[in-house]
């Protein structure tokens, strides 16, 4: 992610304000963002992003492009768990 955490929070806050993001999604998206950055930096995934409906409202859907070129379509909770487990595999105990 190229934005700082504060900038990303501001973006999410604005999206909530204009009705493009449910407030309850903000915290988990902040968590996922940190995990995505770490996973990308370690070559564990190559891309990621949330799903949107036709009106560009964020859905509880997250897409991850894994290191094998496969797209994974997960809920936010599933994406967070997947990324946590992926990162745990490379971190020493």
C-alpha positions in Angstrom: 0.0 0.0 0.0 1.5 3.3 -1.0 -0.5 5.5 1.5 0.5 5.9 5.1 -1.8 4.3 7.7 -3.2 7.8 8.5 -3.9 8.6 4.9 -5.6 5.2 4.4 -7.8 5.9 7.5 -8.7 9.2 6.0 -9.7 7.6 2.7 -11.8 5.0 4.5 -13.4 7.7 6.6 -14.3 9.7 3.5 -15.8 6.5 1.9 -17.9 6.0 5.0 -19.1 9.6 4.9 -20.2 9.4 1.3 -21.8 6.0 1.7 -19.3 3.9 -0.2 -18.2 1.8 2.8 -19.9 0.5 5.8 -18.4 1.8 9.1 -18.1 -1.8 10.5 -15.7 -2.7 7.7 -13.1 0.0 8.5 -11.2 -1.8 11.3 -10.9 -5.1 9.5 -9.8 -3.3 6.3 -7.0 -1.5 8.3 -5.9 -4.9 9.6 -6.0 -6.5 6.2 -4.0 -3.6 4.7 -1.1 -4.1 7.1 -1.2 -7.8 6.4 -1.3 -7.3 2.7 1.7 -5.0 2.8 3.7 -7.5 4.7 2.6 -10.4 2.5 3.5 -8.5 -0.7 6.8 -7.4 0.7 7.7 -11.0 1.4 6.6 -12.2 -2.0 3.7 -14.3 -0.6 1.0 -12.6 -2.7 1.1 -10.4 -5.8 -2.1 -8.4 -5.6 -5.2 -7.7 -3.5 -8.3 -5.5 -3.4 -11.9 -5.4 -2.2 -15.0 -6.1 -4.3 -17.5 -3.3 -5.2 -21.0 -3.4 -6.5 -22.2 -1.5 -9.6 -22.4 1.7 -7.6 -18.9 1.4 -6.3 -20.0 0.5 -2.8 -17.5 -1.8 -1.1 -18.8 -5.3 -0.5 -17.7 -7.9 2.1 -15.5 -9.5 -0.6 -11.7 -9.5 -0.9 -9.6 -10.7 -3.8 -6.0 -11.9 -3.4 -3.7 -12.9 -6.2 -1.5 -15.6 -4.7 2.1 -16.2 -5.6 1.0 -18.9 -8.0 -1.2 -16.6 -10.0 -4.5 -17.8 -8.6 -7.2 -15.4 -7.5 -8.8 -16.1 -4.2 -12.2 -14.6 -3.5 -12.8 -14.3 0.3 -14.9 -12.5 2.8 -13.0 -9.9 4.9 -12.8 -12.3 7.8 -11.5 -15.1 5.6 -8.9 -12.8 4.0 -7.6 -11.6 7.3 -7.3 -15.2 8.5 -5.7 -16.4 5.3 -3.1 -13.6 5.4 -2.4 -14.1 9.1 -1.7 -17.8 8.5 0.4 -17.1 5.4 2.6 -14.7 7.3 2.8 -17.0 10.3 4.4 -19.6 8.1 7.4 -17.4 7.4 7.9 -15.8 10.8 10.1 -17.6 13.3 8.5 -18.8 16.5 
